[in-house]
Amino acid sequence: MWCMNVNTQSQYIPNILSLKMQHQEFEPPEELRDTIKCFWYNRRESGEEQSSFEVVPDGYAEIIFHFGSVLSIASNGDLQPLPSPFMMGLLNQPAIFYTKNRLEIIAIRCFPWTVFDLLGLPSGKEGVHIFEHPIAQLQPMLNKLIHAGRIDEALAQVKQYLLNARSGVATNSMLFKAGIAMREANGTMPVSQVAAAAHATVRTLERNFKQSSGYTVKDVSALIRFEQVRNHLWHYPDCNLAGLAHELGYTDQSHLSREFKRYSGTTPAAFARKAKKGKQAVSNDFVAFIQS
C-alpha cells in the first residue's frame, strides 16, 4: 500500500514517487507469518513545501506508525491530520496523502482477513481506519528510537508486541487456507474453489471471511488480481494487454481495462507510460519507488 523498491517482488505497486527515500522490508517471525506479510520502514525527504503521494488499492491492510512531519489525508476537499498509529484497510480507489520535510514510517503489512482479529477490533470497510487501541502506547518509545536512528530496536518493539497479541488469538485454519489459495492463484480462483481449498462450504467461508475482514472473498480476489496487472505493467510496460487479460482470467482486454480503471483511476496504458517515466527518473539519489 505504501512504498517499495522497484526490484522487490510483487504485492502491490501503486504510485511512482520521485523522492529521496530509504525503504527496507523485514520478514515476520515464523509465529506471525499466518497473520503478517512483512514489516517495513520508510523514510522520505520532501522539502519545506507540502507534497503529496498516492496510495493505490491492493489486497493488504497495514498498521501505520509515523514520525516527524504531520501526515494528512485528503478527505472531502480538506486535509485531515492522521494519528499514529492508524490502519489502512482495503481501498476501492486511490488515497492521497500529504506531508513535508522528513516523514518516517514503521508499518505492519497484514492479510485483511487477520488484521482485525489480531487487534481485537470489529471489522469494517473504512479505507483509513482511526482507532483507539493499546498498541498506541508504543508511539512515545518508538518516536525516541526512530529519532535516535535505532530502527532495528523500534521494529523489535513492534514485533514483540504483536507476538504477544498473536498468542492470544485462536488460529482460523479455514481463513489461512483460503488466503493461501487466493494468493497462489493471483486472485483468479472462483469462490467455490477457494472454499474447497479451505475445506469449507461457500456459505461458511463467506460468512467467516466477511466477519473477519469486512469484505467478501470476491472483493479481495479482485484486488489481488488488480495487483498482478499493476505489477506486470510496472515491470513490462510494453506488454500485450490482451494476453495479460487471458493469463489472469479476465473476460477480455476491455474487462481488464475497466477493472484497472476502477481501482487506479487511470487506464492501463496511462499507468504504463507513467511507469516508463518513473524508471527513467531512477538515479542513485532520487529513486522511483513502488508499493510492494
C-alpha positions in Angstrom: 0.0 0.0 0.0 2.9 2.3 0.5 6.4 2.4 -0.9 8.6 -0.4 -2.1 11.8 -0.6 -4.1 11.1 -1.5 -7.8 13.4 -4.5 -7.5 11.2 -6.3 -5.0 8.7 -9.0 -5.9 5.1 -8.1 -6.4 2.5 -7.3 -3.9 1.0 -4.1 -4.9 2.6 -1.4 -7.0 0.8 1.9 -6.6 2.1 5.3 -7.3 5.6 6.1 -8.6 7.4 8.6 -6.4 10.4 10.6 -7.4 11.7 11.4 -3.9 14.7 11.0 -1.8 13.9 7.8 0.1 15.1 4.9 2.1 13.0 1.8 2.2 13.6 -1.6 4.0 11.4 -4.6 4.4 11.7 -7.3 7.1 10.3 -10.8 7.3 8.0 -11.5 10.2 8.9 -14.2 12.8 7.6 -17.6 12.0 4.8 -17.3 14.6 3.4 -14.3 12.7 3.6 -15.5 9.1 0.0 -16.6 9.0 -1.1 -13.1 10.0 1.5 -10.7 8.7 3.1 -10.4 5.3 6.0 -8.2 6.4 7.2 -5.3 8.4 8.7 -2.2 6.7 10.4 1.0 7.4 10.4 4.0 5.1 12.0 7.5 5.3 11.2 10.2 2.8 12.5 13.8 2.4 10.3 16.1 0.5 11.5 19.6 1.4 9.8 22.6 3.0 6.9 22.7 0.6 4.0 20.3 1.2 4.0 17.4 -1.2 1.5 14.7 -1.9 1.7 11.0 -2.7 -0.8 8.5 -3.8 -1.6 5.1 -2.4 -3.4 2.7 -4.8 -5.6 -0.2 -3.7 -4.2 -3.7 -3.1 -5.1 -6.8 -1.2 -3.5 -5.9 2.1 -4.2 -3.9 5.3 -1.5 -2.0 7.1 -1.0 -0.7 10.6 1.0 2.6 10.2 3.2 4.3 12.8 4.5 7.6 11.5 7.1 10.1 12.9 8.4 13.5 12.1 6.2 15.7 9.9 2.4 15.7 10.1 0.8 13.1 7.8 -2.6 14.1 6.4 -5.1 12.6 4.1 -7.3 14.4 1.6 -10.9 14.0 2.7 -13.9 15.8 1.1 -11.7 18.6 -0.1 -9.9 19.1 3.3 -6.8 17.8 4.9 -7.3 15.5 7.9 -4.2 15.0 10.1 -3.8 11.4 11.0 -2.9 10.0 14.4 -0.2 7.4 14.9 -0.9 4.6 14.6 -3.8 4.3 12.1 -4.8 1.5 9.9 -5.0 1.5 6.1 -7.7 -1.0 5.2 -8.6 -2.2 1.7 -9.2 0.6 -0.7 -11.6 0.8 -3.7 -9.9 3.9 -5.1 -6.6 5.7 -4.6 -6.0 7.7 -1.5 -3.9 11.0 -1.5 -1.6 11.8 1.5 0.2 15.0 2.2 3.4 15.8 4.2 6.6 17.8 4.1 10.1 17.7 5.3 11.1 14.3 6.8 8.5 11.6 7.3 9.4 8.2 8.7 7.1 5.2 8.9 7.1 1.8 10.5 4.4 -0.4 9.2 2.9 -3.8 9.6 1.5 -5.3 6.3 -1.2 -7.7 7.3 -3.6 -10.0 5.5 -7.0 -8.4 5.5 -8.7 -11.5 7.0 -6.4 -11.4 10.0 -5.7 -7.8 10.9 -8.9 -7.1 12.9 -8.7 -10.3 14.9 -5.0 -9.5 15.7 -6.0 -6.2 17.1 -9.3 -7.4 18.7 -11.3 -4.8 16.7 -14.6 -5.2 14.8 -14.0 -5.4 11.1 -15.1 -2.6 8.8 -14.8 -1.2 5.3 -13.1 2.1 6.1 -10.1 2.8 3.9 -8.4 4.8 6.6 -9.4 3.3 10.0 -8.7 5.5 13.0 -9.0 3.5 16.2 -8.2 3.5 19.9 -6.1 0.6 21.0 -3.3 -0.3 23.5 -0.9 -0.6 20.6 -0.8 3.2 20.5 1.1 3.1 23.8 4.2 2.1 21.7 4.3 5.5 20.0 6.4 7.5 22.5 9.0 4.8 22.8 9.1 4.3 19.0 9.4 8.0 18.5 12.5 8.1 20.7 14.1 5.2 18.9 13.4 6.5 15.5 14.7 9.9 16.4 17.9 8.3 17.6 18.2 6.3 14.4 17.7 3.0 16.2 15.3 1.4 13.6 16.1 -2.2 14.4 15.2 -1.6 18.1 12.0 0.1 17.1 11.0 -2.8 14.9 11.9 -5.3 17.7 9.4 -3.5 20.0 6.6 -3.7 17.4 7.3 -7.4 16.7 7.3 -8.3 20.3 4.0 -6.5 20.9 2.4 -8.4 18.0 3.9 -11.7 19.1 2.2 -11.2 22.4 -1.1 -10.2 20.7 -0.9 -13.1 18.3 -0.5 -15.7 21.1 -4.0 -14.7 22.4 -5.8 -15.2 19.1 -7.1 -18.6 18.0 -5.8 -19.8 14.6 -8.5 -19.9 11.9 -7.2 -22.6 9.7 -10.1 -22.1 7.2 -9.2 -18.5 6.5 -5.5 -19.3 6.4 -6.0 -22.0 3.8 -8.4 -19.7 1.8 -5.9 -16.9 1.9 -3.1 -19.1 0.6 -5.3 -20.4 -2.2 -6.3 -16.9 -3.3 -2.7 -15.6 -3.2 -1.3 -18.5 -5.1 -4.0 -18.2 -7.8 -3.3 -14.4 -8.0 -6.9 -13.7 -7.3 -8.2 -15.7 -10.3 -9.8 -18.6 -8.3 -13.6 -18.8 -8.2 -15.1 -18.6 -4.7 -16.3 -22.3 -4.9 -12.7 -23.4 -5.5 -11.4 -21.2 -2.7 -13.9 -22.8 -0.4 -12.9 -26.3 -1.5 -9.2 -25.4 -0.8 -10.3 -24.3 2.7 -12.3 -27.4 3.3 -15.5 -25.4 3.8 -18.8 -24.7 2.2 -19.1 -21.4 0.2 -21.6 -20.1 2.7 -19.4 -20.9 5.7 -16.3 -19.4 4.1 -18.1 -16.2 3.0 -19.6 -15.7 6.5 -16.2 -16.1 8.2 -14.3 -14.1 5.6 -16.7 -11.2 5.8 -16.8 -11.3 9.6 -13.0 -11.2 9.8 -12.2 -8.7 7.0 -15.4 -6.8 6.3 -15.2 -7.9 2.7 -16.2 -10.9 0.6 -13.8 -13.4 -1.0 -14.7 -12.0 -4.4 -13.9 -8.4 -3.3 -10.4 -9.3 -2.1 -9.7 -11.6 -5.0 -10.5 -8.8 -7.4 -7.9 -6.6 -5.6 -5.3 -9.3 -5.6 -5.8 -9.7 -9.4 -5.6 -6.0 -9.9 -2.2 -6.1 -8.1 -0.9 -8.6 -10.6 -1.9 -6.4 -13.6 -0.3 -3.3 -12.0 2.9 -5.2 -11.1 3.2 -6.6 -14.6 2.7 -3.2 -16.2 5.4 -1.7 -14.0 8.0 -4.3 -14.9 6.8 -4.8 -18.5 5.0 -1.6 -19.6 5.1 -2.7 -23.3 3.3 -6.0 -22.6 0.3 -7.2 -24.6 -2.8 -6.4 -22.6 -5.0 -8.9 -24.4 -2.5 -11.7 -23.5 -2.3 -10.4 -19.9 -6.1 -10.4 -19.6 -6.2 -14.0 -20.8 -3.5 -15.1 -18.4 -5.2 -13.5 -15.4 -8.7 -14.8 -16.2 -10.4 -11.6 -17.4 -13.1 -12.0 -20.0 -11.1 -9.8 -22.4 -8.9 -6.8 -22.6 -11.8 -4.4 -22.1 -12.8 -6.2 -18.9 -9.2 -5.8 -17.6 -9.1 -2.1 -18.5 -12.4 -1.4 -16.8 -11.3 -3.2 -13.6 -7.9 -1.4 -13.7 -9.5 2.0 -14.0 -12.0 1.2 -11.3 -9.2 0.7 -8.8 -6.5 3.0 -10.0 -8.4 5.9 -11.6 -6.4 5.6 -14.7 -6.1 3.3 -17.8 -3.5 0.5 -18.1 -1.9 2.4 -21.0 -1.6 5.6 -18.9 -0.1 3.7 -16.0 2.4 2.0 -18.3 3.5 5.4 -19.6 3.9 6.7 -16.1 5.9 3.6 -15.2 8.3 4.2 -18.1 8.9 7.8 -17.0 9.4 6.7 -13.4 12.0 4.1 -14.4 13.8 6.7 -16.5 13.9 9.0 -13.4 15.8 6.5 -11.3 19.2 7.6 -10.1 21.4 7.0 -7.1 19.9 9.9 -5.2 16.3 10.0 -6.4 14.7 6.7 -6.6 11.3 5.8 -8.1 9.5 3.6 -5.5 6.5 1.5 -6.0 4.4 -0.3 -3.5 5.3 -3.9 -2.9 
